[in-house]
Amino acid sequence: MSLDVRLRRLFPAIEIDVAFETPSPGVTVLFGPSGAGKSTIIAAAAGLLRPDECRVVVDGKVLSDTASGAWLAPERRRVGLVFQDARLFPHMSVATNLQFGLRRAPEGRVKFDEVVALPGIEALLDRRPHTLSGGERQRLAIGRALLAQPHLLLMDEPLSSLDAARKAEIMPYLIRLKTALSLPVLYVTHAVDEVARLADSIVLIEAGRLIASGSAADISARADLPLARRDDTGALLPCRIASHDIDRELTLLEGGGATFWVPLLHSPQGSQCRIRIPAREVILAGKAPDAISLHNIVPGTVRQIIADPIRRSVLVEVALPDGALLSRVTQDAIARLALSPGKPVLALIKSTSIEVLGG
């Protein structure tokens, strides 16, 4: 099962020419600067824009294929759309806005009561949209899109209009949504924290061209990609909670073929999570120090070294048995440790530097 997208469209200022295939179900994040072509991909997938060339296939169902002449009208595509602004009907109650999504939808597995329970807006059903917070309005918009029984959910920067407090309010809902519903999702964002928490796959786009695509773990650990040039760059790893050490107030995670100690978590043993390890927090060493406060000394192998002259630093990819980390160090550190591709290295990471995110 996969989401397959291919499109080419010539605009006066830019030509968009991208093609990617990602696993389904899962959240595929389209990431790149403004004007890169991300929203054009969303519009083409929804059938709202007819590119010069286009092919969109969701789990084997062809939504459009200009080569063969196939083109489903937007209302026949079974896609749910969520935009930056909620686009709700102001004269309708919350309940009526939600029920609007059911009007033209065939019977499906997404039920009204389940959608209401998932956002946690049971107490809001009689209210009007103008009385809701920004986060509540967006949750309502997402719920309405889900009740249309979509085969594909398209989300175009759904959190960009919200302040930090409202983002914090809605992010747990999106994480629950991601795990509760087995849907392919195309998600546009500029925010790295949204990528870290939600992405199963990442598609990087610049100036209408595909830079790279792949799993979130693979793309986040690539030192040669634009994503790595950011100050907040860091590797993502899917993990399993291996055990809890109550006395030491620590939890042991397994991921990427390595183990990581983090401050004690309340999730049950065996449950899944993901971790993000900022590159600036990863220290490299040739041998383990005799006495040190940090808990994580992770053996790996130097995979690639990429200079970042703007920040007068170097990015080092550290390959693990089943994953990779990123470390940002100085050129002098590379010379002192005599690092080169293929050389064994130790990654030293404070437990408090590891961000534990949703699964």
C-alpha contacts under 8 A as a table, 3 or more apart, distances in Angstrom:
res1	aa1	res2	aa2	distance
1	M	23	P	6.26
1	M	24	S	5.27
1	M	25	P	7.46
1	M	58	V	7.92
1	M	59	D	4.83
1	M	60	G	7.13
2	S	21	E	6.61
2	S	22	T	5.59
2	S	23	P	4.39
2	S	24	S	4.44
2	S	25	P	7.33
2	S	57	V	7.95
2	S	58	V	6.33
2	S	59	D	5.14
2	S	60	G	7.49
3	L	21	E	5.57
3	L	22	T	5.33
3	L	23	P	6.22
3	L	24	S	5.97
3	L	56	V	7.62
3	L	57	V	5.97
3	L	58	V	4.83
3	L	59	D	6.18
3	L	184	P	7.10
4	D	19	A	7.79
4	D	20	F	6.08
4	D	21	E	4.37
4	D	22	T	6.68
4	D	55	R	7.55
4	D	56	V	5.69
4	D	57	V	5.04
4	D	58	V	6.49
5	V	18	V	7.90
5	V	19	A	5.59
5	V	20	F	5.51
5	V	21	E	6.29
5	V	45	A	7.88
5	V	54	C	7.67
5	V	55	R	5.78
5	V	56	V	4.67
5	V	57	V	6.62
6	R	17	D	7.80
6	R	18	V	5.84
6	R	19	A	4.14
6	R	20	F	6.52
6	R	53	E	7.70
6	R	54	C	5.50
6	R	55	R	5.01
6	R	56	V	6.46
7	L	16	I	7.44
7	L	17	D	5.85
7	L	18	V	5.72
7	L	19	A	6.47
7	L	41	I	7.66
7	L	44	A	7.99
7	L	51	P	6.55
7	L	52	D	7.56
7	L	53	E	5.28
7	L	54	C	4.17
7	L	55	R	6.31
8	R	15	E	7.25
8	R	16	I	5.34
8	R	17	D	4.30
8	R	18	V	6.60
8	R	51	P	6.03
8	R	52	D	5.77
8	R	53	E	5.01
8	R	54	C	6.44
9	R	15	E	5.82
9	R	16	I	5.19
9	R	17	D	6.64
9	R	51	P	4.89
9	R	52	D	5.12
9	R	53	E	6.78
10	L	14	I	6.35
10	L	15	E	4.33
10	L	16	I	6.28
10	L	52	D	7.35
11	F	14	I	5.13
11	F	15	E	5.66
11	F	16	I	7.74
12	P	15	E	7.91
14	I	207	A	7.06
14	I	208	G	6.75
15	E	207	A	7.90
15	E	208	G	5.92
16	I	37	G	6.34
16	I	207	A	7.41
16	I	208	G	3.98
16	I	209	R	6.21
17	D	208	G	5.88
17	D	209	R	5.61
17	D	210	L	7.51
18	V	208	G	7.02
18	V	209	R	5.61
18	V	210	L	5.34
19	A	210	L	7.13
20	F	203	V	7.70
20	F	213	S	6.97
22	T	28	T	7.11
22	T	201	S	6.71
22	T	214	G	7.23
23	P	26	G	6.63
23	P	201	S	7.81
24	S	59	D	6.97
24	S	183	L	7.09
24	S	184	P	5.19
25	P	182	S	5.40
25	P	183	L	4.79
25	P	184	P	4.29
25	P	185	V	7.47
26	G	178	K	7.45
26	G	182	S	7.16
26	G	183	L	6.29
26	G	184	P	4.96
26	G	185	V	6.12
26	G	199	A	7.85
26	G	200	D	5.83
26	G	201	S	7.52
27	V	178	K	7.37
27	V	184	P	6.11
27	V	185	V	4.67
27	V	186	L	6.15
27	V	187	Y	6.79
27	V	198	L	6.63
27	V	199	A	5.27
27	V	200	D	5.20
27	V	201	S	6.34
28	T	184	P	7.63
28	T	185	V	5.96
28	T	186	L	5.04
28	T	187	Y	6.05
28	T	199	A	5.90
28	T	200	D	6.04
28	T	201	S	4.63
28	T	202	I	5.63
28	T	203	V	7.03
29	V	186	L	6.02
29	V	187	Y	4.69
29	V	188	V	5.76
29	V	189	T	7.13
29	V	195	V	6.67
29	V	199	A	5.67
29	V	200	D	7.75
29	V	201	S	6.25
29	V	202	I	4.91
29	V	203	V	6.07
30	L	38	K	6.15
30	L	186	L	7.08
30	L	187	Y	6.00
30	L	188	V	4.87
30	L	189	T	6.68
30	L	202	I	6.26
30	L	203	V	4.94
30	L	204	L	6.17
30	L	205	I	7.13
31	F	38	K	7.36
31	F	188	V	6.35
31	F	189	T	5.92
31	F	190	H	6.17
31	F	202	I	7.08
31	F	203	V	6.12
31	F	204	L	5.03
31	F	205	I	6.18
32	G	36	A	6.16
32	G	38	K	7.47
32	G	189	T	7.88
32	G	190	H	6.57
32	G	204	L	5.81
32	G	205	I	5.07
32	G	206	E	5.79
33	P	36	A	5.68
33	P	190	H	6.99
33	P	205	I	7.79
33	P	206	E	6.63
34	S	37	G	7.81
35	G	38	K	7.54
35	G	207	A	6.94
35	G	208	G	7.96
36	A	205	I	6.03
36	A	206	E	4.89
36	A	207	A	4.50
36	A	208	G	5.02
36	A	209	R	7.64
37	G	40	T	5.16
37	G	41	I	6.51
37	G	205	I	7.31
37	G	206	E	7.73
37	G	207	A	7.08
37	G	208	G	5.25
38	K	41	I	5.30
38	K	42	I	6.65
38	K	188	V	6.53
38	K	205	I	7.36
39	S	42	I	4.94
39	S	43	A	6.18
39	S	156	D	6.60
39	S	188	V	7.28
40	T	43	A	5.06
40	T	44	A	6.10
40	T	49	L	7.60
41	I	44	A	5.13
41	I	45	A	6.09
42	I	45	A	5.18
42	I	46	A	6.21
42	I	154	L	6.45
42	I	155	M	7.83
42	I	156	D	7.09
42	I	186	L	7.41
43	A	46	A	5.12
43	A	47	G	6.22
43	A	48	L	5.08
43	A	49	L	5.44
44	A	47	G	5.04
44	A	48	L	5.86
44	A	49	L	4.76
44	A	50	R	6.16
44	A	51	P	6.89
44	A	54	C	7.73
45	A	48	L	7.69
45	A	56	V	6.32
45	A	63	L	7.77
46	A	49	L	7.68
46	A	74	P	5.87
46	A	77	R	7.22
46	A	79	V	6.49
46	A	81	L	7.79
46	A	154	L	7.67
47	G	50	R	6.73
47	G	64	S	7.95
47	G	71	W	7.95
47	G	72	L	7.21
47	G	73	A	6.25
47	G	74	P	4.82
47	G	77	R	7.72
48	L	74	P	6.54
50	R	53	E	7.99
50	R	54	C	7.52
51	P	54	C	5.87
52	D	66	T	7.89
53	E	65	D	7.81
53	E	66	T	5.74
53	E	67	A	7.38
54	C	64	S	6.56
54	C	65	D	5.62
54	C	66	T	5.50
54	C	67	A	7.82
55	R	62	V	7.66
55	R	63	L	7.48
55	R	64	S	5.13
55	R	65	D	4.26
55	R	66	T	6.54
56	V	62	V	6.12
56	V	63	L	5.44
56	V	64	S	5.23
56	V	65	D	6.67
57	V	60	G	5.83
57	V	61	K	5.34
57	V	62	V	4.41
57	V	63	L	5.75
57	V	64	S	7.17
58	V	61	K	5.12
58	V	62	V	6.55
58	V	63	L	7.32
58	V	151	H	7.52
58	V	152	L	7.27
58	V	184	P	7.94
62	V	65	D	7.01
62	V	70	A	7.67
63	L	70	A	7.37
63	L	71	W	6.21
63	L	72	L	5.52
63	L	77	R	6.27
64	S	69	G	7.84
64	S	70	A	5.20
64	S	71	W	4.37
64	S	72	L	6.13
65	D	68	S	5.69
65	D	69	G	5.96
65	D	70	A	4.90
65	D	71	W	6.32
66	T	69	G	4.73
66	T	70	A	6.03
66	T	71	W	7.12
67	A	70	A	7.75
72	L	76	R	6.03
72	L	77	R	6.10
73	A	76	R	5.36
73	A	77	R	6.52
74	P	77	R	5.34
74	P	78	R	7.78
74	P	79	V	7.85
75	E	78	R	6.76
77	R	151	H	7.93
78	R	148	A	7.36
78	R	149	Q	6.88
78	R	150	P	4.57
78	R	151	H	5.50
78	R	152	L	6.85
79	V	148	A	7.85
79	V	149	Q	7.96
79	V	150	P	4.60
79	V	151	H	5.79
79	V	152	L	4.78
79	V	153	L	5.65
79	V	154	L	7.01
80	G	145	A	4.64
80	G	146	L	6.38
80	G	148	A	6.69
80	G	149	Q	7.78
80	G	150	P	5.33
80	G	151	H	7.88
80	G	152	L	6.31
80	G	153	L	4.63
80	G	154	L	5.89
81	L	142	I	7.99
81	L	145	A	6.05
81	L	153	L	6.20
81	L	154	L	4.92
81	L	155	M	6.01
81	L	156	D	7.94
82	V	86	A	6.99
82	V	141	A	6.45
82	V	142	I	6.16
82	V	145	A	6.92
82	V	153	L	7.93
82	V	154	L	6.26
82	V	155	M	4.72
82	V	156	D	6.26
82	V	158	P	6.41
83	F	86	A	6.24
83	F	87	R	7.63
83	F	155	M	6.02
83	F	156	D	4.94
83	F	157	E	6.42
83	F	158	P	5.38
84	Q	156	D	6.23
84	Q	157	E	5.31
84	Q	158	P	4.42
84	Q	159	L	6.45
84	Q	160	S	6.21
84	Q	161	S	6.11
85	D	138	Q	7.49
85	D	158	P	7.18
85	D	161	S	7.04
86	A	137	R	6.03
86	A	138	Q	5.34
86	A	140	L	7.79
86	A	141	A	5.36
87	R	141	A	7.36
88	L	97	N	6.87
88	L	129	P	6.98
88	L	137	R	7.86
88	L	141	A	6.82
89	F	92	M	5.56
89	F	97	N	6.52
89	F	129	P	7.56
90	P	93	S	7.71
90	P	128	R	6.57
90	P	129	P	5.76
90	P	130	H	6.87
91	H	128	R	7.10
92	M	95	A	7.90
92	M	96	T	5.65
92	M	97	N	5.94
92	M	128	R	6.30
92	M	129	P	7.70
93	S	96	T	5.13
93	S	97	N	6.11
93	S	125	L	6.62
93	S	126	D	5.55
93	S	127	R	5.35
93	S	128	R	4.59
93	S	129	P	6.89
94	V	97	N	5.15
94	V	98	L	6.26
94	V	124	L	6.63
94	V	125	L	4.74
94	V	126	D	6.05
94	V	127	R	5.79
94	V	128	R	5.89
94	V	129	P	6.54
94	V	140	L	7.22
95	A	98	L	5.18
95	A	99	Q	6.17
95	A	125	L	4.72
95	A	126	D	6.47
96	T	99	Q	4.94
96	T	100	F	6.11
97	N	100	F	5.22
97	N	101	G	7.34
97	N	140	L	7.86
97	N	144	R	6.76
98	L	101	G	5.79
98	L	102	L	7.59
98	L	112	F	7.81
98	L	140	L	7.00
98	L	141	A	7.92
98	L	143	G	6.51
98	L	144	R	4.60
98	L	147	L	7.19
99	Q	102	L	5.24
99	Q	103	R	6.86
99	Q	112	F	7.59
99	Q	144	R	7.18
99	Q	147	L	7.54
100	F	103	R	5.42
100	F	144	R	7.07
101	G	104	R	7.10
101	G	105	A	6.92
101	G	144	R	5.04
101	G	145	A	6.26
101	G	146	L	7.53
101	G	147	L	5.05
101	G	148	A	4.64
102	L	105	A	5.04
102	L	106	P	7.75
102	L	147	L	5.56
102	L	148	A	5.46
102	L	149	Q	7.91
103	R	148	A	7.93
104	R	148	A	7.29
105	A	108	G	7.85
105	A	147	L	7.53
105	A	148	A	5.05
105	A	149	Q	6.16
106	P	148	A	7.95
106	P	149	Q	7.21
107	E	149	Q	7.77
108	G	111	K	7.37
108	G	149	Q	5.78
109	R	149	Q	7.36
110	V	114	E	6.99
110	V	115	V	7.13
110	V	146	L	6.84
110	V	147	L	6.02
110	V	149	Q	6.24
111	K	114	E	5.26
111	K	115	V	6.31
111	K	147	L	6.92
112	F	115	V	5.29
112	F	116	V	6.23
112	F	147	L	6.85
113	D	116	V	5.14
113	D	117	A	6.13
114	E	117	A	5.10
114	E	118	L	6.04
115	V	118	L	5.09
115	V	119	P	6.61
115	V	143	G	5.80
115	V	146	L	7.62
115	V	147	L	7.53
116	V	119	P	5.84
116	V	120	G	6.28
116	V	121	I	5.95
116	V	122	E	5.85
116	V	143	G	7.37
117	A	120	G	5.02
117	A	121	I	6.81
117	A	122	E	6.46
118	L	173	Y	7.23
118	L	176	R	7.60
118	L	177	L	7.34
119	P	139	R	6.12
119	P	140	L	7.71
119	P	143	G	7.54
119	P	173	Y	6.00
121	I	124	L	5.25
121	I	125	L	6.95
121	I	136	E	7.68
122	E	125	L	5.99
123	A	126	D	7.78
124	L	127	R	5.45
127	R	131	T	6.76
127	R	132	L	7.82
128	R	131	T	5.76
128	R	132	L	7.28
129	P	132	L	5.41
129	P	137	R	6.49
132	L	135	G	7.93
132	L	136	E	5.71
132	L	137	R	6.00
133	S	136	E	5.12
133	S	137	R	6.21
133	S	166	R	7.72
134	G	137	R	5.15
134	G	138	Q	6.31
134	G	162	L	6.35
134	G	166	R	6.45
135	G	138	Q	5.20
135	G	139	R	6.22
135	G	162	L	7.07
135	G	166	R	5.05
135	G	167	K	6.78
135	G	169	E	6.27
135	G	170	I	5.54
136	E	139	R	5.07
136	E	140	L	6.15
136	E	170	I	7.60
137	R	140	L	5.01
137	R	141	A	6.22
138	Q	141	A	4.93
138	Q	142	I	6.18
138	Q	158	P	7.16
138	Q	159	L	7.92
138	Q	170	I	7.90
139	R	142	I	5.10
139	R	143	G	6.10
139	R	170	I	6.98
139	R	173	Y	7.77
140	L	143	G	5.01
140	L	144	R	6.16
141	A	144	R	5.16
141	A	145	A	6.29
142	I	145	A	5.09
142	I	146	L	6.26
143	G	146	L	5.10
143	G	147	L	6.30
144	R	147	L	5.23
144	R	148	A	6.78
145	A	148	A	5.46
145	A	149	Q	7.65
145	A	150	P	7.41
145	A	153	L	7.70
146	L	149	Q	5.60
146	L	150	P	6.28
146	L	153	L	7.78
147	L	150	P	7.65
150	P	153	L	6.38
151	H	183	L	6.71
151	H	184	P	7.31
152	L	183	L	6.35
152	L	184	P	5.37
152	L	185	V	5.93
152	L	186	L	7.78
153	L	183	L	7.09
153	L	184	P	6.44
153	L	185	V	4.71
153	L	186	L	6.37
154	L	185	V	5.86
154	L	186	L	4.94
154	L	187	Y	6.19
155	M	158	P	5.98
155	M	185	V	7.43
155	M	186	L	6.13
155	M	187	Y	4.74
155	M	188	V	6.21
156	D	187	Y	6.02
156	D	188	V	4.83
156	D	189	T	7.13
157	E	160	S	5.43
157	E	187	Y	7.07
157	E	188	V	5.05
157	E	189	T	4.92
157	E	190	H	7.70
158	P	161	S	7.43
158	P	188	V	7.96
158	P	189	T	7.97
159	L	162	L	5.46
159	L	167	K	6.33
160	S	189	T	7.65
162	L	165	A	7.83
162	L	166	R	5.59
162	L	167	K	5.90
163	D	166	R	5.41
163	D	167	K	6.15
164	A	167	K	5.06
164	A	168	A	6.16
165	A	168	A	5.13
165	A	169	E	6.30
166	R	169	E	4.84
166	R	170	I	6.35
167	K	170	I	5.30
167	K	171	M	5.88
168	A	171	M	5.46
168	A	172	P	7.34
169	E	172	P	6.87
169	E	173	Y	7.77
170	I	173	Y	5.23
170	I	174	L	6.46
171	M	174	L	5.08
171	M	175	I	6.27
172	P	175	I	5.05
172	P	176	R	6.20
173	Y	176	R	5.10
173	Y	177	L	6.02
174	L	177	L	4.86
174	L	178	K	6.04
174	L	198	L	7.75
175	I	178	K	5.08
175	I	179	T	6.50
175	I	197	R	7.35
175	I	198	L	6.55
175	I	358	G	6.49
175	I	359	G	7.84
176	R	179	T	5.32
176	R	180	A	5.91
177	L	180	A	5.14
177	L	181	L	5.95
178	K	181	L	5.96
178	K	182	S	7.49
178	K	183	L	7.99
178	K	198	L	7.43
179	T	182	S	7.28
179	T	359	G	7.60
189	T	194	E	7.22
189	T	195	V	7.56
191	A	194	E	5.46
191	A	195	V	6.60
192	V	195	V	4.95
192	V	196	A	6.11
192	V	232	D	7.83
193	D	196	A	5.02
193	D	197	R	6.20
194	E	197	R	5.24
194	E	198	L	5.83
194	E	199	A	7.56
195	V	198	L	5.49
195	V	199	A	5.10
195	V	202	I	7.90
196	A	199	A	6.25
196	A	216	A	7.95
196	A	236	L	6.95
196	A	276	R	7.04
196	A	357	L	7.84
197	R	357	L	6.01
197	R	358	G	6.19
197	R	359	G	7.99
198	L	358	G	7.91
199	A	202	I	6.42
199	A	216	A	6.02
200	D	215	S	5.95
200	D	216	A	5.35
201	S	213	S	7.28
201	S	214	G	5.54
201	S	215	S	4.23
201	S	216	A	4.78
202	I	213	S	5.57
202	I	214	G	5.74
202	I	215	S	6.09
202	I	216	A	5.46
202	I	219	I	6.73
203	V	210	L	7.31
203	V	211	I	7.72
203	V	212	A	6.04
203	V	213	S	4.35
203	V	214	G	6.82
204	L	210	L	6.05
204	L	211	I	5.32
204	L	212	A	5.32
204	L	213	S	6.17
205	I	208	G	6.38
205	I	209	R	5.52
205	I	210	L	4.70
205	I	211	I	5.48
205	I	212	A	7.46
206	E	209	R	5.40
206	E	210	L	6.63
206	E	211	I	6.65
210	L	213	S	7.62
211	I	225	L	7.76
212	A	219	I	7.60
212	A	225	L	7.83
213	S	219	I	6.98
214	G	218	D	6.35
214	G	219	I	6.01
215	S	218	D	5.24
215	S	219	I	6.17
216	A	219	I	5.34
216	A	220	S	5.85
216	A	236	L	6.72
217	A	220	S	5.47
217	A	221	A	6.45
217	A	235	A	6.63
217	A	236	L	4.90
217	A	237	L	5.53
217	A	238	P	7.53
217	A	323	G	7.10
217	A	324	A	7.77
218	D	221	A	5.54
218	D	222	R	6.71
218	D	323	G	7.29
218	D	324	A	7.54
219	I	222	R	5.41
219	I	225	L	7.93
220	S	227	L	7.23
220	S	228	A	7.29
220	S	233	T	7.63
220	S	234	G	6.43
220	S	235	A	4.94
220	S	236	L	6.11
221	A	228	A	7.74
221	A	234	G	6.99
221	A	235	A	4.87
221	A	236	L	7.26
221	A	317	E	6.67
221	A	324	A	5.90
221	A	325	L	5.73
221	A	326	L	5.66
222	R	225	L	5.88
222	R	228	A	6.77
222	R	317	E	6.90
222	R	326	L	7.68
223	A	228	A	5.40
223	A	229	R	7.87
223	A	304	Q	7.39
223	A	305	I	7.34
223	A	306	I	6.14
223	A	315	L	5.84
223	A	316	V	6.72
223	A	317	E	6.25
223	A	326	L	7.13
224	D	228	A	6.96
224	D	306	I	6.41
225	L	228	A	5.64
225	L	229	R	7.33
226	P	229	R	5.32
226	P	230	R	7.50
227	L	230	R	6.00
227	L	233	T	6.64
228	A	233	T	5.27
228	A	234	G	7.45
228	A	315	L	7.95
229	R	233	T	6.98
229	R	308	D	7.11
230	R	233	T	5.31
232	D	278	P	6.59
232	D	279	A	7.70
233	T	278	P	5.90
233	T	279	A	6.05
234	G	276	R	6.22
234	G	277	I	5.26
234	G	278	P	3.88
234	G	279	A	4.80
234	G	280	R	7.91
234	G	325	L	7.64
234	G	326	L	6.23
235	A	276	R	5.58
235	A	277	I	5.42
235	A	278	P	6.51
235	A	279	A	7.11
235	A	324	A	7.19
235	A	325	L	5.38
235	A	326	L	5.90
236	L	274	R	6.84
236	L	275	I	5.66
236	L	276	R	4.58
236	L	277	I	6.67
236	L	325	L	7.93
237	L	255	G	6.23
237	L	256	G	6.31
237	L	274	R	5.52
237	L	275	I	5.36
237	L	276	R	6.60
237	L	323	G	7.15
238	P	255	G	5.82
238	P	256	G	7.24
238	P	272	Q	7.45
238	P	273	C	6.09
238	P	274	R	4.26
238	P	275	I	6.48
238	P	359	G	7.21
239	C	253	L	6.09
239	C	254	E	5.29
239	C	255	G	4.25
239	C	256	G	7.46
239	C	272	Q	5.86
239	C	273	C	5.30
239	C	274	R	5.28
239	C	275	I	6.96
240	R	253	L	5.63
240	R	254	E	5.27
240	R	255	G	6.49
240	R	269	Q	7.98
240	R	270	G	5.84
240	R	271	S	5.78
240	R	272	Q	4.62
240	R	273	C	6.17
241	I	244	H	8.00
241	I	251	T	7.29
241	I	252	L	6.25
241	I	253	L	4.71
241	I	254	E	6.50
241	I	267	S	7.90
241	I	268	P	7.38
241	I	269	Q	5.17
241	I	270	G	5.03
241	I	271	S	5.61
241	I	272	Q	6.37
241	I	273	C	7.48
242	A	251	T	7.67
242	A	252	L	5.49
242	A	253	L	5.32
242	A	254	E	6.16
242	A	269	Q	5.86
242	A	270	G	5.94
243	S	251	T	5.93
243	S	252	L	5.30
243	S	253	L	7.30
243	S	269	Q	5.66
243	S	270	G	7.83
244	H	249	E	7.76
244	H	250	L	6.14
244	H	251	T	4.42
244	H	252	L	6.21
244	H	264	L	6.87
244	H	265	L	7.70
244	H	269	Q	7.26
245	D	248	R	5.53
245	D	249	E	5.83
245	D	250	L	5.21
245	D	251	T	5.95
245	D	252	L	7.82
245	D	264	L	7.52
246	I	249	E	4.83
246	I	250	L	6.57
246	I	264	L	7.35
247	D	250	L	7.93
249	E	263	P	6.19
249	E	264	L	4.90
250	L	261	W	6.33
250	L	262	V	5.66
250	L	263	P	4.62
250	L	264	L	4.13
250	L	265	L	7.46
251	T	261	W	5.64
251	T	262	V	5.36
251	T	263	P	6.00
251	T	264	L	4.77
251	T	265	L	6.11
252	L	259	T	6.73
252	L	260	F	5.72
252	L	261	W	4.66
252	L	262	V	6.52
253	L	259	T	5.50
253	L	260	F	5.07
253	L	261	W	6.26
253	L	262	V	7.53
254	E	257	G	6.96
254	E	258	A	5.86
254	E	259	T	4.52
254	E	260	F	6.46
255	G	258	A	5.49
255	G	259	T	6.26
255	G	260	F	7.88
255	G	322	D	7.81
255	G	323	G	7.94
256	G	320	L	6.22
256	G	321	P	6.36
256	G	322	D	4.32
256	G	323	G	4.38
256	G	324	A	7.00
257	G	320	L	6.28
257	G	321	P	4.89
257	G	322	D	4.93
257	G	323	G	6.96
258	A	298	V	6.94
258	A	320	L	7.01
258	A	321	P	7.35
259	T	296	N	7.99
259	T	298	V	7.61
260	F	295	H	7.92
260	F	296	N	5.96
260	F	351	S	7.51
261	W	295	H	6.24
261	W	296	N	6.34
261	W	351	S	5.68
262	V	265	L	7.87
262	V	351	S	4.55
262	V	352	T	6.43
262	V	354	I	6.79
263	P	351	S	6.49
263	P	352	T	6.62
267	S	271	S	6.83
268	P	271	S	5.84
272	Q	359	G	5.50
273	C	356	V	7.02
273	C	357	L	6.17
273	C	358	G	5.19
273	C	359	G	3.85
274	R	356	V	6.06
274	R	357	L	5.23
274	R	358	G	5.90
274	R	359	G	5.23
275	I	354	I	6.52
275	I	355	E	5.43
275	I	356	V	4.57
275	I	357	L	5.65
276	R	354	I	6.06
276	R	355	E	5.05
276	R	356	V	6.59
276	R	357	L	7.34
277	I	281	E	7.13
277	I	282	V	7.61
277	I	325	L	7.54
277	I	326	L	8.00
277	I	353	S	6.82
277	I	354	I	5.09
277	I	355	E	6.35
278	P	281	E	5.45
278	P	282	V	7.06
278	P	326	L	7.53
278	P	327	S	7.81
278	P	353	S	7.53
278	P	354	I	7.57
279	A	282	V	5.50
279	A	315	L	7.97
279	A	325	L	7.59
279	A	326	L	4.94
279	A	327	S	4.27
279	A	328	R	5.21
280	R	283	I	7.92
280	R	327	S	6.14
280	R	328	R	5.11
280	R	329	V	7.45
281	E	327	S	7.31
281	E	328	R	7.91
281	E	349	I	6.50
281	E	350	K	7.62
281	E	353	S	6.50
282	V	326	L	7.29
282	V	327	S	5.08
282	V	328	R	7.13
282	V	347	A	6.09
282	V	348	L	5.77
282	V	349	I	5.33
283	I	327	S	6.82
283	I	329	V	7.64
283	I	347	A	5.72
283	I	348	L	4.92
283	I	349	I	6.59
284	L	327	S	7.47
284	L	345	V	6.70
284	L	346	L	5.63
284	L	347	A	4.90
284	L	348	L	6.08
285	A	288	A	6.92
285	A	337	L	7.27
285	A	345	V	6.08
285	A	346	L	5.09
285	A	347	A	6.60
285	A	348	L	7.29
286	G	337	L	6.47
286	G	344	P	7.64
286	G	345	V	5.46
286	G	346	L	6.11
287	K	345	V	7.63
287	K	346	L	6.73
288	A	297	I	7.28
288	A	346	L	7.30
289	P	292	I	6.50
294	L	297	I	7.91
294	L	348	L	7.45
294	L	349	I	6.56
294	L	350	K	4.82
294	L	351	S	6.67
295	H	349	I	7.20
295	H	350	K	6.20
295	H	351	S	6.12
296	N	347	A	7.81
296	N	348	L	5.76
296	N	349	I	5.19
296	N	350	K	6.32
296	N	351	S	6.72
297	I	346	L	6.27
297	I	347	A	5.72
297	I	348	L	4.73
297	I	349	I	6.64
298	V	346	L	5.50
298	V	347	A	4.98
298	V	348	L	6.40
298	V	349	I	7.97
299	P	320	L	7.42
299	P	344	P	7.33
299	P	345	V	6.06
299	P	346	L	4.56
299	P	347	A	6.27
300	G	318	V	5.73
300	G	319	A	5.41
300	G	320	L	5.09
300	G	321	P	7.70
300	G	344	P	5.86
300	G	345	V	5.44
300	G	346	L	5.98
300	G	347	A	7.13
301	T	318	V	5.39
301	T	319	A	5.08
301	T	320	L	6.88
301	T	341	P	7.56
301	T	342	G	5.81
301	T	343	K	5.56
301	T	344	P	4.37
301	T	345	V	5.53
302	V	305	I	7.63
302	V	316	V	6.91
302	V	317	E	5.95
302	V	318	V	4.77
302	V	319	A	6.16
302	V	339	L	7.32
302	V	340	S	6.44
302	V	341	P	4.85
302	V	342	G	5.28
302	V	343	K	5.44
302	V	344	P	6.31
302	V	345	V	6.58
303	R	316	V	7.47
303	R	317	E	5.28
303	R	318	V	5.69
303	R	319	A	5.73
303	R	341	P	5.01
303	R	342	G	6.05
304	Q	316	V	5.90
304	Q	317	E	5.18
304	Q	318	V	7.59
304	Q	340	S	7.65
304	Q	341	P	5.54
305	I	314	V	6.86
305	I	315	L	5.79
305	I	316	V	4.63
305	I	317	E	6.43
305	I	340	S	7.32
305	I	341	P	7.17
306	I	314	V	5.74
306	I	315	L	5.18
306	I	316	V	6.50
307	A	312	R	7.94
307	A	313	S	6.33
307	A	314	V	4.40
307	A	315	L	6.20
307	A	331	Q	7.94
308	D	311	R	5.78
308	D	312	R	6.03
308	D	313	S	5.28
308	D	314	V	5.36
308	D	315	L	6.93
309	P	312	R	4.61
309	P	313	S	6.30
309	P	314	V	7.83
310	I	313	S	7.81
312	R	330	T	7.00
312	R	331	Q	7.78
313	S	328	R	6.60
313	S	329	V	5.68
313	S	330	T	4.55
313	S	331	Q	6.01
314	V	328	R	5.66
314	V	329	V	5.37
314	V	330	T	5.59
314	V	331	Q	5.90
315	L	326	L	6.69
315	L	327	S	5.67
315	L	328	R	4.68
315	L	329	V	6.54
316	V	326	L	5.68
316	V	327	S	5.13
316	V	328	R	6.42
316	V	329	V	7.68
317	E	324	A	6.66
317	E	325	L	5.88
317	E	326	L	4.86
317	E	327	S	6.63
318	V	324	A	5.42
318	V	325	L	5.03
318	V	326	L	6.11
318	V	327	S	7.50
318	V	345	V	7.71
318	V	347	A	7.77
319	A	322	D	7.84
319	A	323	G	6.20
319	A	324	A	4.38
319	A	325	L	6.55
320	L	323	G	4.99
320	L	324	A	5.06
320	L	325	L	7.46
329	V	333	A	6.36
329	V	334	I	7.57
330	T	333	A	5.21
330	T	334	I	6.76
331	Q	334	I	5.14
331	Q	335	A	6.47
332	D	335	A	5.06
332	D	336	R	6.10
333	A	336	R	5.09
333	A	337	L	6.07
334	I	337	L	5.42
334	I	338	A	5.72
334	I	339	L	5.29
335	A	338	A	4.84
335	A	339	L	6.74
336	R	339	L	7.99
339	L	343	K	6.41
340	S	343	K	5.75
349	I	353	S	6.88
349	I	354	I	7.71
350	K	353	S	5.25
350	K	354	I	7.12
351	S	354	I	5.67
352	T	355	E	7.68
